[in-house]
Amino acid sequence: MPTVRELLQDDLTEDLFLRRHVHPALVIDPPGLAVEGTRIDTPDQPFFTRDGTATLLPDLDDVGSATDVMTAVHVAQATGLAAEALRPDTQVEWLVKSPRNPFGALITVGRTPNNDIVLPQATVSKVHAIFNHGAGGWTISDSRSSNGTFLDGLRLPPGEKRAIEDGAELRFGRDIRARFVVPRSLVLLLQEARRQRRRAGW
């Protein structure tokens, strides 16, 4: 799976990036950053801070396109993933089927190599969670994992599908934390990460 550093080396334009990457992605923190019970954002704090002033974010449902009215930083805050959180070793895994997984349209996440998305951590189950894309959008379900699948801080009941939206926080067990990000949000995050890289020199 590519890292943020590798994606930034491609230096693609927004249009070319969106043509090349049409599927949502999991933006996965390096192992060890996920801490039991922590959150990147909280629902009761829908604010970003600019020049020391707290400002309520617009409701994304009320606008035609996030990119029409928001800067990259605003979109990053709206999805709950600050661009500063995109470390050079942050991994990006596209939600696409692989030839090694025979389970139809289901995209599986787990520890063993026959999953579509492989997370080789001891606290991740062999088949840990399942993504599915249907007419109503994307869903995720826990595949009776030992250490649980968490969506926005809540543990999912085994086998029960839950809708998942852009920017949703996921945890697979206690050691893997990720975000579900659609391509347009991801390209904006990468644009801001590129500016961060220039300032930080990584």
Order of alpha helices (4+ residues) and beta strands (2+ residues): alpha-alpha-beta-beta-beta-alpha-alpha-beta-beta-beta-beta-beta-beta-beta-beta-beta-beta-alpha
